[in-house]
């Protein structure tokens, strides 16, 4: 593993931006200095980062890479490769695969796949069911990112809906519980109303009416109530409504919070006015909702009610997506484009670079207690992203890397471009070229 010197970069880290150098040795950040103060050894790789911005590698706390069982949509290699091109150096994958990851045995099988095929660092959640608490408690909290619970059904039908099961999980959880919150009974009621009116051909613009804001708030409120009752460490995934912001607080530092929230790129970018042009391509669960909701989420990121920005990357083939409303699966691919989209919001003066780094790099590491990642610090793992803030490019079929071959951002021009992604001190992506032989590491947690 060669040493790497990155010189003259604009470094964004821990709320500050400064011009500096970073030296990497043995997979770690060995030194950080002012620009021009660090020297490369005779065998070092030298990256002149003049004009580039350097940030910690992005940690995506919610992805669905579809392996095992649905690899026609995506797999751990193809999607981690796409993620590397987007500046992501670590991911946490969800359990609604085939078979479902609801036992330690199945969990370890996924870790083996990760070690063999992932180009970036990885962790996998163990999934909750109505009756697998004993299996969940076998999972090692130092080696597993957390517990995923579906309090609303989505791809994979892992709904946990028995009151006793919910209470036992929240009472006994020994690591963070990440929750998908939508009230299933409300959704089923709405589905039947519109099925009677339209049959199978419900207009997709009604998706946020069927999977309503009331369904989201009802379920999220229940999860928060349980977490408060049992002092559970709860993380609310992909929040989508202004109402749910009432359930969160910014009065404590992140490390002290017991209840935290995540928002995903699509809920920050799209609103219900996009259904007419993009249709099922922006069909997600929870649904993309109104401009009012989107603006509330943007404000919540800036006010620190929302702690993490992630993707919920969930690819499907276009053939699958282009079905009638009830047959079209929810979800879409995002990891390659999540940072460019956030940087576009920076160009629009909605977010600062420091806020983007906080929500996509620092906070996932703090929230999940990840060991030595998420910051530009000496002796931390050298997970680094470099991007050019002013190199416009247009998303098109020729540059989309997802196995499913499409993106909801097709036709969008982004002003910033990821140039280099370094994982554990190895350059895995550099200006369109991948190190196809490199494999990431299993994330470890300080718990």
Secondary structure as a PSIPRED ss2 file (coil, helix, strand):
# PSIPRED VFORMAT (PSIPRED V4.0)

   1 X C   1.000  0.000  0.000
   2 X C   1.000  0.000  0.000
   3 X C   1.000  0.000  0.000
   4 X E   0.000  0.000  1.000
   5 X E   0.000  0.000  1.000
   6 X E   0.000  0.000  1.000
   7 X E   0.000  0.000  1.000
   8 X E   0.000  0.000  1.000
   9 X E   0.000  0.000  1.000
  10 X E   0.000  0.000  1.000
  11 X E   0.000  0.000  1.000
  12 X E   0.000  0.000  1.000
  13 X E   0.000  0.000  1.000
  14 X C   1.000  0.000  0.000
  15 X C   1.000  0.000  0.000
  16 X E   0.000  0.000  1.000
  17 X E   0.000  0.000  1.000
  18 X E   0.000  0.000  1.000
  19 X E   0.000  0.000  1.000
  20 X E   0.000  0.000  1.000
  21 X E   0.000  0.000  1.000
  22 X E   0.000  0.000  1.000
  23 X E   0.000  0.000  1.000
  24 X E   0.000  0.000  1.000
  25 X E   0.000  0.000  1.000
  26 X C   1.000  0.000  0.000
  27 X C   1.000  0.000  0.000
  28 X E   0.000  0.000  1.000
  29 X E   0.000  0.000  1.000
  30 X E   0.000  0.000  1.000
  31 X E   0.000  0.000  1.000
  32 X E   0.000  0.000  1.000
  33 X E   0.000  0.000  1.000
  34 X E   0.000  0.000  1.000
  35 X C   1.000  0.000  0.000
  36 X C   1.000  0.000  0.000
  37 X C   1.000  0.000  0.000
  38 X C   1.000  0.000  0.000
  39 X C   1.000  0.000  0.000
  40 X C   1.000  0.000  0.000
  41 X C   1.000  0.000  0.000
  42 X C   1.000  0.000  0.000
  43 X C   1.000  0.000  0.000
  44 X C   1.000  0.000  0.000
  45 X E   0.000  0.000  1.000
  46 X E   0.000  0.000  1.000
  47 X E   0.000  0.000  1.000
  48 X E   0.000  0.000  1.000
  49 X C   1.000  0.000  0.000
  50 X C   1.000  0.000  0.000
  51 X C   1.000  0.000  0.000
  52 X E   0.000  0.000  1.000
  53 X E   0.000  0.000  1.000
  54 X E   0.000  0.000  1.000
  55 X E   0.000  0.000  1.000
  56 X E   0.000  0.000  1.000
  57 X C   1.000  0.000  0.000
  58 X E   0.000  0.000  1.000
  59 X E   0.000  0.000  1.000
  60 X E   0.000  0.000  1.000
  61 X E   0.000  0.000  1.000
  62 X E   0.000  0.000  1.000
  63 X E   0.000  0.000  1.000
  64 X E   0.000  0.000  1.000
  65 X C   1.000  0.000  0.000
  66 X C   1.000  0.000  0.000
  67 X C   1.000  0.000  0.000
  68 X C   1.000  0.000  0.000
  69 X C   1.000  0.000  0.000
  70 X C   1.000  0.000  0.000
  71 X C   1.000  0.000  0.000
  72 X C   1.000  0.000  0.000
  73 X C   1.000  0.000  0.000
  74 X C   1.000  0.000  0.000
  75 X C   1.000  0.000  0.000
  76 X H   0.000  1.000  0.000
  77 X H   0.000  1.000  0.000
  78 X H   0.000  1.000  0.000
  79 X H   0.000  1.000  0.000
  80 X H   0.000  1.000  0.000
  81 X H   0.000  1.000  0.000
  82 X H   0.000  1.000  0.000
  83 X H   0.000  1.000  0.000
  84 X H   0.000  1.000  0.000
  85 X H   0.000  1.000  0.000
  86 X C   1.000  0.000  0.000
  87 X C   1.000  0.000  0.000
  88 X E   0.000  0.000  1.000
  89 X E   0.000  0.000  1.000
  90 X E   0.000  0.000  1.000
  91 X E   0.000  0.000  1.000
  92 X E   0.000  0.000  1.000
  93 X E   0.000  0.000  1.000
  94 X C   1.000  0.000  0.000
  95 X C   1.000  0.000  0.000
  96 X C   1.000  0.000  0.000
  97 X C   1.000  0.000  0.000
  98 X C   1.000  0.000  0.000
  99 X C   1.000  0.000  0.000
 100 X C   1.000  0.000  0.000
 101 X C   1.000  0.000  0.000
 102 X C   1.000  0.000  0.000
 103 X C   1.000  0.000  0.000
 104 X H   0.000  1.000  0.000
 105 X H   0.000  1.000  0.000
 106 X H   0.000  1.000  0.000
 107 X H   0.000  1.000  0.000
 108 X H   0.000  1.000  0.000
 109 X H   0.000  1.000  0.000
 110 X H   0.000  1.000  0.000
 111 X H   0.000  1.000  0.000
 112 X H   0.000  1.000  0.000
 113 X H   0.000  1.000  0.000
 114 X H   0.000  1.000  0.000
 115 X H   0.000  1.000  0.000
 116 X H   0.000  1.000  0.000
 117 X H   0.000  1.000  0.000
 118 X C   1.000  0.000  0.000
 119 X C   1.000  0.000  0.000
 120 X C   1.000  0.000  0.000
 121 X E   0.000  0.000  1.000
 122 X E   0.000  0.000  1.000
 123 X E   0.000  0.000  1.000
 124 X E   0.000  0.000  1.000
 125 X C   1.000  0.000  0.000
 126 X E   0.000  0.000  1.000
 127 X E   0.000  0.000  1.000
 128 X C   1.000  0.000  0.000
 129 X C   1.000  0.000  0.000
 130 X C   1.000  0.000  0.000
 131 X C   1.000  0.000  0.000
 132 X C   1.000  0.000  0.000
 133 X H   0.000  1.000  0.000
 134 X H   0.000  1.000  0.000
 135 X H   0.000  1.000  0.000
 136 X H   0.000  1.000  0.000
 137 X C   1.000  0.000  0.000
 138 X C   1.000  0.000  0.000
 139 X C   1.000  0.000  0.000
 140 X C   1.000  0.000  0.000
 141 X C   1.000  0.000  0.000
 142 X C   1.000  0.000  0.000
 143 X C   1.000  0.000  0.000
 144 X C   1.000  0.000  0.000
 145 X C   1.000  0.000  0.000
 146 X C   1.000  0.000  0.000
 147 X E   0.000  0.000  1.000
 148 X E   0.000  0.000  1.000
 149 X E   0.000  0.000  1.000
 150 X E   0.000  0.000  1.000
 151 X E   0.000  0.000  1.000
 152 X C   1.000  0.000  0.000
 153 X C   1.000  0.000  0.000
 154 X C   1.000  0.000  0.000
 155 X C   1.000  0.000  0.000
 156 X C   1.000  0.000  0.000
 157 X C   1.000  0.000  0.000
 158 X C   1.000  0.000  0.000
 159 X E   0.000  0.000  1.000
 160 X C   1.000  0.000  0.000
 161 X C   1.000  0.000  0.000
 162 X C   1.000  0.000  0.000
 163 X H   0.000  1.000  0.000
 164 X H   0.000  1.000  0.000
 165 X H   0.000  1.000  0.000
 166 X H   0.000  1.000  0.000
 167 X H   0.000  1.000  0.000
 168 X H   0.000  1.000  0.000
 169 X H   0.000  1.000  0.000
 170 X H   0.000  1.000  0.000
 171 X H   0.000  1.000  0.000
 172 X H   0.000  1.000  0.000
 173 X C   1.000  0.000  0.000
 174 X C   1.000  0.000  0.000
 175 X C   1.000  0.000  0.000
 176 X C   1.000  0.000  0.000
 177 X E   0.000  0.000  1.000
 178 X E   0.000  0.000  1.000
 179 X E   0.000  0.000  1.000
 180 X E   0.000  0.000  1.000
 181 X E   0.000  0.000  1.000
 182 X C   1.000  0.000  0.000
 183 X C   1.000  0.000  0.000
 184 X H   0.000  1.000  0.000
 185 X H   0.000  1.000  0.000
 186 X H   0.000  1.000  0.000
 187 X H   0.000  1.000  0.000
 188 X H   0.000  1.000  0.000
 189 X H   0.000  1.000  0.000
 190 X H   0.000  1.000  0.000
 191 X H   0.000  1.000  0.000
 192 X H   0.000  1.000  0.000
 193 X H   0.000  1.000  0.000
 194 X H   0.000  1.000  0.000
 195 X H   0.000  1.000  0.000
 196 X H   0.000  1.000  0.000
 197 X H   0.000  1.000  0.000
 198 X H   0.000  1.000  0.000
 199 X C   1.000  0.000  0.000
 200 X C   1.000  0.000  0.000
 201 X C   1.000  0.000  0.000
 202 X C   1.000  0.000  0.000
 203 X C   1.000  0.000  0.000
 204 X H   0.000  1.000  0.000
 205 X H   0.000  1.000  0.000
 206 X H   0.000  1.000  0.000
 207 X H   0.000  1.000  0.000
 208 X H   0.000  1.000  0.000
 209 X H   0.000  1.000  0.000
 210 X H   0.000  1.000  0.000
 211 X C   1.000  0.000  0.000
 212 X C   1.000  0.000  0.000
 213 X H   0.000  1.000  0.000
 214 X H   0.000  1.000  0.000
 215 X H   0.000  1.000  0.000
 216 X H   0.000  1.000  0.000
 217 X H   0.000  1.000  0.000
 218 X H   0.000  1.000  0.000
 219 X H   0.000  1.000  0.000
 220 X H   0.000  1.000  0.000
 221 X H   0.000  1.000  0.000
 222 X H   0.000  1.000  0.000
 223 X H   0.000  1.000  0.000
 224 X H   0.000  1.000  0.000
 225 X H   0.000  1.000  0.000
 226 X H   0.000  1.000  0.000
 227 X H   0.000  1.000  0.000
 228 X H   0.000  1.000  0.000
 229 X H   0.000  1.000  0.000
 230 X H   0.000  1.000  0.000
 231 X C   1.000  0.000  0.000
 232 X C   1.000  0.000  0.000
 233 X C   1.000  0.000  0.000
 234 X E   0.000  0.000  1.000
 235 X E   0.000  0.000  1.000
 236 X E   0.000  0.000  1.000
 237 X C   1.000  0.000  0.000
 238 X C   1.000  0.000  0.000
 239 X C   1.000  0.000  0.000
 240 X C   1.000  0.000  0.000
 241 X C   1.000  0.000  0.000
 242 X C   1.000  0.000  0.000
 243 X H   0.000  1.000  0.000
 244 X H   0.000  1.000  0.000
 245 X H   0.000  1.000  0.000
 246 X H   0.000  1.000  0.000
 247 X H   0.000  1.000  0.000
 248 X C   1.000  0.000  0.000
 249 X C   1.000  0.000  0.000
 250 X C   1.000  0.000  0.000
 251 X C   1.000  0.000  0.000
 252 X C   1.000  0.000  0.000
 253 X C   1.000  0.000  0.000
 254 X H   0.000  1.000  0.000
 255 X H   0.000  1.000  0.000
 256 X H   0.000  1.000  0.000
 257 X C   1.000  0.000  0.000
 258 X C   1.000  0.000  0.000
 259 X E   0.000  0.000  1.000
 260 X E   0.000  0.000  1.000
 261 X E   0.000  0.000  1.000
 262 X E   0.000  0.000  1.000
 263 X E   0.000  0.000  1.000
 264 X E   0.000  0.000  1.000
 265 X H   0.000  1.000  0.000
 266 X H   0.000  1.000  0.000
 267 X H   0.000  1.000  0.000
 268 X H   0.000  1.000  0.000
 269 X H   0.000  1.000  0.000
 270 X C   1.000  0.000  0.000
 271 X C   1.000  0.000  0.000
 272 X H   0.000  1.000  0.000
 273 X H   0.000  1.000  0.000
 274 X H   0.000  1.000  0.000
 275 X H   0.000  1.000  0.000
 276 X H   0.000  1.000  0.000
 277 X H   0.000  1.000  0.000
 278 X H   0.000  1.000  0.000
 279 X H   0.000  1.000  0.000
 280 X H   0.000  1.000  0.000
 281 X H   0.000  1.000  0.000
 282 X H   0.000  1.000  0.000
 283 X C   1.000  0.000  0.000
 284 X C   1.000  0.000  0.000
 285 X C   1.000  0.000  0.000
 286 X C   1.000  0.000  0.000
 287 X C   1.000  0.000  0.000
 288 X C   1.000  0.000  0.000
 289 X C   1.000  0.000  0.000
 290 X C   1.000  0.000  0.000
 291 X H   0.000  1.000  0.000
 292 X H   0.000  1.000  0.000
 293 X H   0.000  1.000  0.000
 294 X H   0.000  1.000  0.000
 295 X H   0.000  1.000  0.000
 296 X H   0.000  1.000  0.000
 297 X H   0.000  1.000  0.000
 298 X H   0.000  1.000  0.000
 299 X H   0.000  1.000  0.000
 300 X H   0.000  1.000  0.000
 301 X H   0.000  1.000  0.000
 302 X H   0.000  1.000  0.000
 303 X H   0.000  1.000  0.000
 304 X C   1.000  0.000  0.000
 305 X C   1.000  0.000  0.000
 306 X C   1.000  0.000  0.000
 307 X C   1.000  0.000  0.000
 308 X E   0.000  0.000  1.000
 309 X E   0.000  0.000  1.000
 310 X E   0.000  0.000  1.000
 311 X C   1.000  0.000  0.000
 312 X C   1.000  0.000  0.000
 313 X E   0.000  0.000  1.000
 314 X E   0.000  0.000  1.000
 315 X C   1.000  0.000  0.000
 316 X C   1.000  0.000  0.000
 317 X C   1.000  0.000  0.000
 318 X H   0.000  1.000  0.000
 319 X H   0.000  1.000  0.000
 320 X H   0.000  1.000  0.000
 321 X H   0.000  1.000  0.000
 322 X C   1.000  0.000  0.000
 323 X C   1.000  0.000  0.000
 324 X C   1.000  0.000  0.000
 325 X C   1.000  0.000  0.000
 326 X C   1.000  0.000  0.000
 327 X C   1.000  0.000  0.000
 328 X C   1.000  0.000  0.000
 329 X C   1.000  0.000  0.000
 330 X C   1.000  0.000  0.000
 331 X C   1.000  0.000  0.000
 332 X C   1.000  0.000  0.000
 333 X C   1.000  0.000  0.000
 334 X C   1.000  0.000  0.000
 335 X C   1.000  0.000  0.000
 336 X C   1.000  0.000  0.000
 337 X C   1.000  0.000  0.000
 338 X H   0.000  1.000  0.000
 339 X H   0.000  1.000  0.000
 340 X H   0.000  1.000  0.000
 341 X H   0.000  1.000  0.000
 342 X H   0.000  1.000  0.000
 343 X H   0.000  1.000  0.000
 344 X H   0.000  1.000  0.000
 345 X H   0.000  1.000  0.000
 346 X H   0.000  1.000  0.000
 347 X H   0.000  1.000  0.000
 348 X C   1.000  0.000  0.000
 349 X C   1.000  0.000  0.000
 350 X C   1.000  0.000  0.000
 351 X C   1.000  0.000  0.000
 352 X C   1.000  0.000  0.000
 353 X H   0.000  1.000  0.000
 354 X H   0.000  1.000  0.000
 355 X H   0.000  1.000  0.000
 356 X H   0.000  1.000  0.000
 357 X H   0.000  1.000  0.000
 358 X H   0.000  1.000  0.000
 359 X H   0.000  1.000  0.000
 360 X H   0.000  1.000  0.000
 361 X H   0.000  1.000  0.000
 362 X H   0.000  1.000  0.000
 363 X H   0.000  1.000  0.000
 364 X H   0.000  1.000  0.000
 365 X H   0.000  1.000  0.000
 366 X H   0.000  1.000  0.000
 367 X H   0.000  1.000  0.000
 368 X C   1.000  0.000  0.000
 369 X C   1.000  0.000  0.000
 370 X E   0.000  0.000  1.000
 371 X C   1.000  0.000  0.000
 372 X C   1.000  0.000  0.000
 373 X C   1.000  0.000  0.000
 374 X C   1.000  0.000  0.000
 375 X C   1.000  0.000  0.000
 376 X C   1.000  0.000  0.000
 377 X C   1.000  0.000  0.000
 378 X C   1.000  0.000  0.000
 379 X C   1.000  0.000  0.000
 380 X C   1.000  0.000  0.000
 381 X E   0.000  0.000  1.000
 382 X C   1.000  0.000  0.000
 383 X C   1.000  0.000  0.000
 384 X E   0.000  0.000  1.000
 385 X E   0.000  0.000  1.000
 386 X E   0.000  0.000  1.000
 387 X E   0.000  0.000  1.000
 388 X E   0.000  0.000  1.000
 389 X C   1.000  0.000  0.000
 390 X C   1.000  0.000  0.000
 391 X C   1.000  0.000  0.000
 392 X C   1.000  0.000  0.000
 393 X E   0.000  0.000  1.000
 394 X E   0.000  0.000  1.000
 395 X C   1.000  0.000  0.000
 396 X C   1.000  0.000  0.000
 397 X H   0.000  1.000  0.000
 398 X H   0.000  1.000  0.000
 399 X H   0.000  1.000  0.000
 400 X C   1.000  0.000  0.000
 401 X C   1.000  0.000  0.000
 402 X C   1.000  0.000  0.000
 403 X C   1.000  0.000  0.000
 404 X C   1.000  0.000  0.000
 405 X C   1.000  0.000  0.000
 406 X C   1.000  0.000  0.000
 407 X C   1.000  0.000  0.000
 408 X C   1.000  0.000  0.000
 409 X C   1.000  0.000  0.000
 410 X C   1.000  0.000  0.000
 411 X C   1.000  0.000  0.000
 412 X C   1.000  0.000  0.000
 413 X E   0.000  0.000  1.000
 414 X E   0.000  0.000  1.000
 415 X C   1.000  0.000  0.000
 416 X C   1.000  0.000  0.000
 417 X E   0.000  0.000  1.000
 418 X E   0.000  0.000  1.000
 419 X E   0.000  0.000  1.000
 420 X E   0.000  0.000  1.000
 421 X E   0.000  0.000  1.000
 422 X E   0.000  0.000  1.000
 423 X E   0.000  0.000  1.000
 424 X C   1.000  0.000  0.000
 425 X C   1.000  0.000  0.000
 426 X E   0.000  0.000  1.000
 427 X E   0.000  0.000  1.000
 428 X E   0.000  0.000  1.000
 429 X E   0.000  0.000  1.000
 430 X E   0.000  0.000  1.000
 431 X C   1.000  0.000  0.000
 432 X C   1.000  0.000  0.000
 433 X E   0.000  0.000  1.000
 434 X E   0.000  0.000  1.000
 435 X C   1.000  0.000  0.000
 436 X C   1.000  0.000  0.000
 437 X C   1.000  0.000  0.000
 438 X C   1.000  0.000  0.000
 439 X C   1.000  0.000  0.000
 440 X C   1.000  0.000  0.000
 441 X C   1.000  0.000  0.000
 442 X E   0.000  0.000  1.000
 443 X C   1.000  0.000  0.000
 444 X C   1.000  0.000  0.000
 445 X E   0.000  0.000  1.000
 446 X C   1.000  0.000  0.000
 447 X C   1.000  0.000  0.000
